[in-house]
């Protein structure tokens, strides 16, 4: 219920700011720009080496967006790339916990459409897009109760997700727009986890699953031409 209230509040603010900032202008056929920030405040975190958000709920200047407008309809695409690292420290209350660090990267390629449902408000639109996600993380963990743990962990994940939401175009200057969007992100993908024990030389492989189902917000900076 709290998540729903927060999502509705974000959508209301988005609409309100758009009404204030909107100015009538001639529609443009092409749009291209930068994804300034993508913020997913309610995304659940998982193991540090397998997290879909790379331990950061906000990603800055991480992608590009492209659109082709056909009246009230529009085709849209985008690409984003995020990388991050994490460090696991051994708490004093856990003698058997491993320590170490991991580096990961998250690549997404998006394709979808949008529609300005209100004829008198072409700057306000709904959209839906599917994206392909490729995730890779590698880490090394040592320690343990005997002090002999030395394990390399690799996580690979590829799959399809969907983002559906509401967006607005707020003209700042001539052909330059700020473009906030609030959306609901759904992602369910398998992970292949490979664990390599350096001491024994043995390798284990097993499957897990990443599940994301949460609202998010992003702001684009757009040039229309």
C-alpha positions in Angstrom: 0.0 0.0 0.0 2.8 2.4 0.8 4.5 1.7 -2.5 1.2 2.4 -4.3 0.8 5.7 -2.5 4.3 6.7 -3.3 3.8 5.9 -7.0 0.6 7.9 -7.2 2.3 10.8 -5.5 5.1 10.8 -8.0 2.6 10.6 -10.9 0.7 13.5 -9.5 3.8 15.7 -9.1 4.9 14.8 -12.6 1.5 15.9 -14.0 1.5 19.1 -11.9 5.0 20.2 -12.8 4.2 19.5 -16.5 1.1 21.7 -16.4 3.1 24.6 -15.0 6.1 24.2 -17.3 4.3 23.4 -20.6 4.3 25.9 -23.5 2.7 25.3 -26.9 5.1 24.7 -29.7 5.3 22.9 -33.0 5.7 19.1 -32.7 9.0 17.7 -33.8 9.6 14.5 -35.7 12.9 13.4 -34.1 14.1 13.5 -30.5 17.4 12.4 -29.0 19.0 12.9 -25.6 20.6 11.7 -22.4 19.1 9.8 -19.5 20.2 12.1 -16.7 19.1 10.0 -13.8 17.2 6.8 -13.2 16.0 6.3 -9.6 14.5 3.1 -8.3 13.8 3.7 -4.6 11.9 0.5 -3.9 14.0 -2.1 -5.8 14.9 -5.0 -3.6 18.6 -5.7 -3.1 19.9 -9.2 -3.3 23.4 -10.7 -2.9 26.0 -8.1 -3.5 27.4 -9.9 -6.6 24.0 -10.6 -8.1 22.0 -7.4 -7.5 20.2 -6.0 -10.5 20.8 -2.4 -9.3 24.5 -2.8 -8.6 23.8 -1.6 -5.0 22.9 1.9 -6.2 19.3 2.9 -6.3 20.2 6.0 -8.5 22.1 5.8 -11.7 23.5 9.1 -13.2 24.1 9.9 -16.9 23.9 6.2 -17.8 22.2 6.1 -21.2 20.8 7.6 -24.3 17.3 7.9 -25.7 15.9 8.2 -29.2 12.3 8.8 -30.5 10.5 9.1 -33.8 7.1 10.9 -33.5 4.2 10.1 -35.8 1.5 12.6 -34.6 0.2 11.4 -31.2 2.0 8.1 -31.6 5.8 7.6 -31.2 8.4 5.0 -31.5 11.1 5.0 -28.8 14.4 3.3 -28.1 17.2 3.6 -25.7 20.4 2.1 -24.3 21.9 2.3 -20.8 25.0 1.0 -19.2 25.8 0.9 -15.5 28.8 -0.5 -13.6 29.5 -0.8 -9.9 31.5 -2.6 -7.2 30.8 -3.8 -3.7 32.9 -4.8 -0.7 31.8 -7.3 1.9 33.3 -6.9 5.3 33.4 -9.6 8.0 31.3 -8.5 11.0 32.7 -9.2 14.5 29.7 -11.3 15.4 30.2 -13.7 12.4 33.4 -15.8 12.5 32.4 -17.9 9.5 31.3 -15.1 7.2 33.4 -14.5 4.0 34.9 -11.2 3.0 35.7 -9.9 -0.4 34.5 -7.7 -3.3 32.8 -7.9 -6.6 32.5 -5.8 -9.8 29.5 -5.9 -12.1 28.0 -4.3 -15.2 24.4 -4.0 -16.4 23.6 -3.3 -20.1 20.0 -2.7 -21.3 18.7 -2.0 -24.8 15.1 -0.8 -24.9 12.4 -0.6 -27.7 8.8 0.4 -27.4 6.1 3.0 -28.2 4.3 5.9 -26.6 0.9 7.6 -27.2 -0.4 11.1 -26.3 -3.9 10.0 -25.2 -5.2 13.6 -24.6 -5.4 15.5 -27.9 -5.2 18.9 -26.1 -2.2 17.8 -24.1 0.3 16.3 -26.6 3.1 16.8 -24.1 1.7 14.2 -21.8 1.9 10.6 -22.8 1.8 7.0 -21.8 4.4 4.5 -22.9 5.5 0.9 -22.8 8.8 -0.6 -23.8 10.5 -3.9 -23.6 14.2 -4.1 -22.8 16.9 -6.8 -23.1 19.2 -6.9 -20.1 22.7 -8.4 -20.0 24.3 -8.6 -16.5 27.7 -9.9 -15.5 29.4 -9.8 -12.1 32.7 -11.3 -10.9 34.0 -11.4 -7.3 36.4 -13.1 -5.0 35.7 -14.1 -1.4 38.1 -15.3 1.3 38.1 -16.0 5.0 35.6 -18.3 6.7 35.9 -20.1 10.0 39.0 -21.9 9.0 40.5 -18.9 7.2 41.0 -21.1 4.1 38.2 -19.9 1.9 39.3 -18.6 -1.5 36.4 -18.6 -3.9 35.8 -16.8 -7.2 32.1 -16.2 -8.0 30.8 -15.3 -11.4 27.2 -14.4 -12.1 25.8 -14.1 -15.7 22.2 -13.2 -16.5 20.3 -12.4 -19.7 16.6 -11.7 -20.1 13.7 -9.5 -21.1 12.0 -6.9 -18.9 9.2 -4.3 -19.4 8.7 -0.7 -18.3 5.3 0.9 -18.6 4.4 4.4 -17.3 3.6 8.0 -17.8 5.8 10.8 -19.2 5.8 14.5 -19.9 7.8 17.0 -22.0 8.7 20.3 -20.4 10.2 22.8 -22.8 13.1 24.7 -21.2 14.5 26.6 -24.2 13.5 26.4 -27.9 14.3 22.7 -28.9 15.5 21.7 -25.5 13.3 19.7 -23.1 13.4 18.1 -19.7 11.5 14.8 -19.9 10.5 13.2 -16.5 8.9 9.7 -16.6 7.5 7.6 -13.8 7.1 3.9 -14.6 6.6 0.4 -13.3 9.5 -1.9 -13.9 9.0 -5.7 -14.2 11.9 -8.1 -14.6 12.2 -11.8 -14.1 15.4 -13.4 -15.4 17.5 -16.5 -14.5 21.0 -16.1 -13.2 23.8 -18.7 -13.7 26.2 -18.6 -10.7 29.6 -20.3 -11.1 31.6 -20.8 -7.9 35.3 -21.7 -8.4 37.2 -22.9 -5.3 40.9 -21.9 -5.8 42.2 -24.2 -3.1 40.6 -27.5 -4.1 40.3 -26.6 -7.8 36.6 -27.6 -7.9 33.8 -25.7 -9.7 30.1 -25.6 -8.8 27.4 -24.1 -10.9 23.8 -23.4 -10.0 20.9 -21.2 -11.0 19.1 -18.4 -9.2 16.5 -15.9 -10.3 16.4 -12.1 -10.2 12.9 -10.6 -9.7 12.2 -6.9 -9.9 8.7 -5.5 -9.6 8.8 -1.9 -8.5 8.1 1.7 -9.5 10.9 4.0 -10.7 11.5 7.5 -12.0 13.9 8.8 -14.7 14.6 12.2 -16.1 15.9 12.7 -19.7 17.4 15.8 -21.3 16.0 15.9 -24.9 16.9 17.8 -28.1 14.0 17.9 -30.6 14.6 18.6 -34.3 
